[in-house]
Amino acid sequence: MVNLLLRFFVFIFIFFSFQVSAAPWLQKNNQDFVKAELVSETTSAVPASTMEVGILLTHNPKWHTYWKATGDSGLPTTIEWNLPEGWSAGPIQWPIPKVFTLGDLINYGYDGKVLLPVQLTVPADAKPGSEVHLSAKVSWLMCENQCIPGGATVSLTLPVQKETTDSSFAPLFKSTFEQIPQEDKKVSAKIDEQKKLIELTFSDTGSIEEFYLFAEGDFPIVYSAPQEIFPTTNGFAVYLKATDNIKQGEPFSGLLVINKGPGNPNGAAFSFSTKLQGAAITMPEKNAEINTVSLLMTAFFAFIGGLILNLMPCVFPVLSLKILGIVENRGAKHLWSHGVGFLAGILLTMIGLALLLIFIKSTGAAVGWGFQLQSPYFVSAMVLLFVGITVNLLGFFEFTAGSSTAGQLTMKSNSDTKPFTDSFLTGVLAVFVASPCTAPFMGAALGYALSATLTETLLIFCALGLGMALPWFVLSVCPFLTSWLPKPGKWMITFKKVMAIPMALTTVWLLWVLSQQVDTVALAGYFIGAIVFATAFFFLGRYQFGVISSKGLFTGLFAASLIIFGAVSAFVHFSPKPEIVETVESWSQQKVEQALSEKKPVFVDFTASWCVTCQANKLTVLKTAEIQEAFKKNNFVVLEADWTRYDENITKVLQHFGRSGVPLYIIYRPNETVEILPELLTKNIVLEAIDNK
């Protein structure tokens, strides 16, 4: 079932793009959960000297503000000084922060009372006996389970004198300075960009019972990933999971806190900044063994997910036709080449998809499984492909370039002459049509794959492809396993026409996906183009079956359909789908935090219109009266994170939970626990999760 049309669509996947839409900033009412005060270490200012002042932040219980590097989210506290002429202020001297967690999100900041010292330079012409007025505008982000911007204008008036004494805040400054880390200039750093692994080597500081490394920069590491520490000959090494935002040759800064920092037994803290050197990093043996087991288990899950993909509604009709080919050619010597070609097509396409994903991620984009369906260009191309397959299964035309009679074409397969090529391209097609589906076990496996090394990623994608291809490969090399099927006959024609039904439904579904991505005019254009496309192949069939003597109608209509699709696609970005009122409340991290602050549990459905598994779960489970009543009874806030069009915020959350695509179902509870539900839902699974059993 392969011809020039299918070859044309094999390469469509290369030519797609997706749009990035940022979630809007949601304003919240400012409340006085954090108070600011400008204080001084001394009672006066001395000309031609330096003095220490600071912003004293007092947080309400359970509220916190942020360190200079915030972790997964947040904004650091900033100070805008208004000083007399000749005065100058240095940077904030940041004391050791704390770690705040919400689910898998890791943030760095302060609670309780914290002093942020700043050194001021007093000019030599400051006159003793006068007064100086110091003022500053302080801004911060304060968070509990919700986050609110805050700020204040603070001021302080001090006398200028030749000598000074300690103020009542001097002890606070002293204890704060003890918590300000000293710089360590002996740190060396390496990065393995393939493994996404950073190795930091430090000199010996004594016994280490616990440690934590606060990383600075624009998301240089996976904050929620484990931090490993191992002794070296002259000290110790810390291993961190890197992100795509940090590369060799770039500076890497941070703060290492040992044994809870100064003031504790064997406690220490020091900051560092060094350039990352590229290197091949090997973790110590005990962790290498753990990683190997994890990799093999992940590959096994991917294999099982590939097996299940064969049963997905848009994949099964295509693959079931392989059964017909096997039945028809049971005794043929070349039957094994069908299986080998199909296996090769799937594996090579999976490898190509993995390399494409890795390449796109290397550019800084956040992508996942099914990302190509976020592009209306790709979806529209898939509409044409599925229309062509549907009318072929209905018998309107045959995949052959010849013009033989109907009797010669009936149940005649080109696979007799080129079995390997046809089966290879069918394998390519199978991966294309499987892209909207996420089978059980696939989500976690692919999430691991997209954060692993190149070799590990390719291994997992090959395991997924092997799972897809194995049943058909086995039937090809062992055709006796199909002996229970009837002999070739007219039933095969009927079977093909029956398989046209799910293919037609899939085409309708893809048009519905387009309706979520483009406006009404563009959708109408795509629909008309699809009708013209189907009509073109109807006339091709008339030519093949000898009903008409010229295939000019086919050529003209085929060209017209491509022109229509091309014209619509050229202008689709200039006519975006208008905003509509959602029937389900849309997701944002702020809404999650707001609900949790109100002691309400939250259910988040990470979904997409093009995700078959997502839509099946909605229809059979999530939208049923029983589940909706359970949500209402247990006071749940239900949110939907729609990934139909690319959304960077949703992509980051998926990555936080080790997933590369949808569906993902998360329950947040007010006690700060987080539960991830399986990709394939049942009512019992959801009800037990709602009841927290």
DRENVOMI-878975 format. One line per 10 residues: number of its first residue (from 1); their letters; for each residue x, y, z of C-alpha. Coordinates in steps of 0.5 Angstrom, whole numbers, plus 500, padded with zeros to 3 digits. Layout:
N
NUM) a) X Y Z; ...;
! end
This chain:
693
1) mvnlllrffv) 500 500 500; 506 505 498; 506 509 492; 509 516 490; 504 520 495; 506 516 501; 514 518 499; 512 525 499; 509 525 506; 515 521 509;
11) fififfsfqv) 519 528 509; 513 532 511; 515 532 518; 522 536 517; 518 542 515; 514 544 521; 514 550 526; 511 551 532; 509 558 536; 511 559 543;
21) saapwlqknn) 505 563 547; 507 565 554; 502 565 560; 500 572 562; 502 575 568; 496 575 573; 496 580 578; 495 579 585; 493 584 591; 499 586 595;
31) qdfvkaelvs) 498 585 602; 503 586 608; 506 580 609; 513 582 609; 515 589 613; 522 592 611; 526 597 615; 533 601 614; 538 600 619; 545 601 621;
41) ettsavpast) 551 598 624; 553 604 627; 550 610 630; 553 615 626; 557 616 619; 564 618 619; 567 622 613; 572 618 608; 570 611 611; 565 606 610;
51) mevgillthn) 559 604 614; 554 598 614; 547 599 613; 542 594 611; 535 592 609; 531 588 615; 526 584 612; 521 581 617; 516 575 614; 510 573 617;
61) pkwhtywkat) 509 566 619; 510 561 613; 512 567 608; 518 567 605; 522 572 600; 528 570 595; 535 570 595; 539 573 589; 538 566 585; 531 564 586;
71) gdsglpttie) 531 556 584; 525 554 580; 521 560 580; 521 567 584; 524 574 584; 530 576 588; 530 582 593; 532 589 590; 534 596 592; 534 602 589;
81) wnlpegwsag) 538 607 593; 537 615 593; 543 617 597; 546 624 597; 551 627 592; 558 623 593; 555 617 597; 555 610 594; 552 603 595; 555 597 594;
91) piqwpipkvf) 552 590 592; 547 586 597; 551 582 601; 547 575 601; 547 571 607; 546 563 607; 539 562 604; 534 556 606; 531 551 601; 523 552 600;
101) tlgdlinygy) 519 546 596; 513 546 593; 512 539 590; 518 538 585; 519 546 585; 525 548 589; 526 555 591; 532 559 595; 530 564 600; 529 567 607;
111) dgkvllpvql) 523 567 612; 523 570 619; 527 576 620; 533 577 615; 538 582 614; 541 584 607; 547 588 609; 550 593 604; 556 597 605; 556 605 604;
121) tvpadakpgs) 562 609 602; 562 616 606; 565 622 602; 571 625 605; 567 632 604; 561 630 609; 561 635 614; 561 633 622; 555 636 626; 551 635 620;
131) evhlsakvsw) 546 630 618; 545 625 612; 538 622 610; 539 615 607; 533 613 603; 532 606 598; 526 603 595; 526 596 596; 522 591 592; 521 583 593;
141) lmcenqcipg) 516 577 591; 513 574 597; 510 567 597; 507 562 602; 503 558 597; 501 564 593; 506 569 591; 505 577 591; 509 582 589; 511 587 595;
151) gatvsltlpv) 515 593 596; 517 599 601; 520 606 601; 525 606 607; 529 611 610; 534 613 616; 537 619 618; 544 619 622; 549 624 624; 555 625 621;
161) qkettdssfa) 561 625 626; 568 624 627; 567 618 631; 562 613 632; 559 607 636; 555 601 635; 548 601 634; 543 596 638; 543 593 631; 550 591 631;
171) plfkstfeqi) 549 584 634; 545 583 628; 550 585 623; 555 581 627; 551 574 626; 549 576 619; 556 577 617; 558 570 620; 553 567 615; 555 571 609;
181) pqedkkvsak) 560 566 605; 567 567 603; 569 566 596; 573 559 595; 578 560 589; 580 553 588; 574 550 586; 575 547 579; 569 545 575; 567 540 569;
191) ideqkkliel) 561 539 564; 559 533 560; 554 536 555; 552 529 553; 550 526 560; 548 533 562; 553 532 568; 557 537 572; 562 535 577; 565 541 582;
201) tfsdtgsiee) 571 539 585; 573 542 592; 579 542 597; 578 538 604; 574 542 609; 573 536 614; 568 531 616; 561 532 611; 555 529 614; 550 533 610;
211) fylfaegdfp) 551 539 604; 547 543 599; 549 547 593; 545 553 591; 546 554 584; 546 561 581; 544 563 574; 539 562 569; 536 555 571; 543 552 570;
221) ivysapqeif) 541 545 573; 535 541 575; 534 543 582; 530 538 584; 535 532 581; 539 529 587; 546 532 589; 551 527 589; 558 528 593; 564 523 593;
231) pttngfavyl) 571 524 597; 577 525 592; 584 525 594; 585 532 596; 577 533 598; 571 532 595; 567 532 588; 559 534 588; 555 532 582; 549 536 579;
241) katdnikqge) 544 535 573; 545 540 568; 540 543 564; 541 545 556; 542 553 559; 549 551 561; 555 550 556; 562 549 557; 566 555 557; 561 559 561;
251) pfsgllvink) 562 561 568; 558 557 573; 557 560 580; 554 558 587; 554 557 594; 556 550 598; 553 549 605; 556 544 609; 553 541 615; 548 547 615;
261) gpgnpngaaf) 553 552 615; 557 556 620; 555 556 627; 554 548 627; 559 543 628; 564 542 622; 559 547 619; 562 552 613; 559 555 607; 563 558 601;
271) sfstklqgaa) 561 561 594; 565 560 588; 565 562 581; 569 558 575; 569 556 568; 566 550 566; 571 545 562; 568 540 557; 570 533 559; 567 526 559;
281) itmpeknaei) 565 525 567; 564 518 570; 560 518 576; 563 513 582; 561 506 581; 556 505 586; 552 510 582; 554 507 575; 550 501 577; 544 504 579;
291) ntvsllmtaf) 544 508 573; 545 502 569; 539 499 572; 535 505 571; 536 505 564; 535 498 563; 528 499 566; 526 505 563; 528 502 556; 523 496 558;
301) fafiggliln) 518 501 560; 519 504 553; 518 497 549; 512 495 553; 509 502 551; 511 501 544; 507 494 544; 501 498 547; 502 503 541; 499 498 536;
311) lmpcvfpvls) 492 498 539; 491 505 539; 486 507 534; 490 511 529; 495 506 529; 491 500 529; 488 501 522; 495 502 518; 498 496 522; 492 491 521;
321) lkilgivenr) 494 491 514; 500 488 515; 496 482 517; 493 482 510; 500 482 507; 502 476 511; 496 472 510; 496 474 502; 504 472 502; 504 466 507;
331) gakhlwshgv) 508 461 502; 512 467 499; 520 466 500; 520 474 501; 515 474 506; 521 475 511; 523 481 508; 516 485 509; 518 484 517; 525 486 516;
341) gflagilltm) 523 492 512; 518 494 517; 522 493 523; 528 498 519; 523 503 517; 520 504 525; 527 504 528; 530 508 523; 524 513 524; 525 513 531;
351) iglalllifi) 532 514 531; 531 520 526; 525 523 531; 530 522 537; 536 526 533; 531 531 531; 528 532 538; 535 533 541; 537 538 536; 531 542 537;
361) kstgaavgwg) 533 542 545; 540 544 544; 537 550 541; 534 552 548; 527 550 546; 523 546 551; 520 540 547; 517 533 548; 513 527 545; 508 529 540;
371) fqlqspyfvs) 511 536 539; 510 536 532; 502 536 533; 503 543 536; 504 546 529; 498 547 524; 503 546 518; 504 539 520; 497 537 522; 494 539 516;
381) amvllfvgit) 499 535 512; 497 529 516; 490 531 514; 492 530 507; 495 523 509; 490 520 512; 485 523 507; 489 519 502; 489 513 506; 482 513 507;
391) vnllgffeft) 480 513 500; 485 508 498; 482 503 504; 475 504 501; 477 502 494; 477 508 491; 484 508 488; 490 503 488; 497 505 490; 500 504 484;
401) agsstagqlt) 503 508 478; 500 504 473; 493 504 469; 491 497 469; 484 494 470; 480 493 476; 481 486 475; 488 486 475; 488 491 481; 483 488 486;
411) mksnsdtkpf) 487 485 492; 494 486 488; 499 489 492; 506 492 490; 509 488 495; 510 482 490; 515 486 487; 518 491 492; 516 488 499; 522 491 503;
421) tdsfltgvla) 521 498 500; 514 498 501; 514 495 508; 520 500 510; 515 506 508; 509 503 512; 514 503 518; 515 510 517; 508 511 516; 506 507 523;
431) vfvaspctap) 511 512 527; 508 518 524; 501 516 526; 503 514 532; 505 521 534; 499 523 537; 499 517 542; 502 516 549; 501 509 551; 502 507 559;
441) fmgaalgyal) 509 506 561; 511 511 555; 511 518 559; 516 516 564; 520 513 559; 520 518 554; 521 524 560; 528 520 562; 530 519 555; 530 527 553;
451) satltetlli) 534 528 559; 539 523 558; 545 522 554; 545 521 547; 546 514 547; 541 513 552; 536 517 549; 537 513 542; 537 506 546; 530 508 549;
461) fcalglgmal) 527 510 543; 530 504 539; 526 500 545; 520 504 543; 520 502 536; 522 495 537; 516 494 541; 512 497 536; 515 493 530; 516 486 534;
471) pwfvlsvcpf) 509 483 533; 509 484 526; 516 482 525; 515 475 528; 508 474 524; 513 475 518; 518 470 520; 513 465 523; 507 466 518; 504 459 521;
481) ltswlpkpgk) 502 464 527; 496 466 522; 494 459 521; 487 461 525; 486 466 520; 481 465 514; 485 464 507; 485 470 502; 479 472 499; 473 477 499;
491) wmitfkkvma) 473 478 506; 480 482 506; 477 487 501; 471 488 506; 476 488 512; 480 494 508; 473 498 508; 472 497 515; 479 499 517; 477 506 513;
501) ipmalttvwl) 472 507 518; 477 509 524; 482 512 519; 476 517 517; 474 518 524; 482 520 525; 481 525 519; 475 528 522; 479 528 529; 485 532 526;
511) lwvlsqqvdt) 481 537 523; 478 538 530; 485 539 532; 486 544 527; 480 548 529; 483 549 536; 489 552 532; 487 556 527; 481 561 526; 474 559 522;
521) valagyfiga) 477 561 515; 483 557 515; 479 551 518; 474 552 512; 480 552 507; 483 546 510; 477 542 509; 475 544 502; 482 542 500; 481 536 503;
531) ivfatafffl) 475 535 499; 479 537 493; 484 532 495; 480 526 496; 476 527 489; 483 528 486; 484 520 488; 477 518 486; 478 520 479; 485 517 479;
541) gryqfgviss) 482 510 481; 477 511 475; 483 512 471; 486 506 474; 480 502 473; 479 504 466; 473 508 467; 476 514 464; 482 514 459; 485 521 462;
551) kglftglfaa) 488 522 469; 488 530 467; 482 531 472; 487 527 478; 493 532 476; 489 538 476; 485 537 482; 491 534 486; 495 540 484; 489 545 486;
561) sliifgavsa) 488 541 493; 496 543 494; 495 550 492; 489 551 497; 493 548 503; 499 552 501; 495 558 501; 492 557 507; 498 555 511; 502 561 508;
571) fvhfspkpei) 497 566 512; 495 562 518; 499 566 523; 496 572 521; 489 570 522; 490 566 529; 484 563 533; 480 568 537; 480 567 544; 474 564 547;
581) vetveswsqq) 471 563 554; 474 556 557; 469 551 559; 474 548 564; 478 553 568; 485 554 565; 491 552 569; 497 557 572; 502 556 577; 499 562 581;
591) kveqalsekk) 492 558 581; 495 552 584; 498 556 589; 492 560 591; 488 554 592; 493 550 596; 493 557 600; 486 556 601; 487 549 603; 484 546 597;
601) pvfvdftasw) 486 540 593; 488 541 586; 487 536 580; 491 538 574; 490 535 567; 496 536 562; 492 535 556; 492 537 548; 487 536 543; 491 532 539;
611) cvtcqanklt) 493 527 544; 488 521 543; 490 518 550; 488 525 553; 481 525 549; 480 518 551; 481 519 558; 476 525 558; 471 521 555; 471 515 559;
621) vlktaeiqea) 473 518 566; 474 525 567; 468 528 564; 463 523 567; 458 525 572; 461 520 577; 468 523 577; 465 530 577; 461 529 583; 467 526 587;
631) fkknnfvvle) 471 532 585; 465 537 587; 464 533 594; 472 533 596; 472 541 594; 477 540 589; 480 545 584; 480 542 577; 485 545 572; 486 544 565;
641) adwtrydeni) 493 545 562; 492 545 555; 498 544 551; 495 544 544; 499 550 542; 506 550 545; 506 553 552; 513 554 555; 510 554 562; 507 547 561;
651) tkvlqhfgrs) 513 544 558; 517 546 564; 512 543 569; 512 537 565; 520 536 565; 520 538 572; 516 531 573; 520 527 568; 515 527 562; 516 529 555;
661) gvplyiiyrp) 509 530 553; 502 529 555; 497 526 558; 500 528 565; 495 528 571; 497 531 578; 494 532 585; 497 537 589; 494 537 596; 495 542 602;
671) netveilpel) 500 538 606; 505 539 600; 504 532 598; 504 531 590; 501 525 587; 502 523 579; 496 518 576; 498 513 571; 497 515 563; 491 511 562;
681) ltknivleai) 486 512 567; 480 508 570; 474 511 574; 477 507 580; 484 510 580; 481 517 580; 476 516 585; 482 512 590; 486 518 588; 481 523 590;
691) dnk) 479 520 597; 487 519 598; 487 512 599;
! end
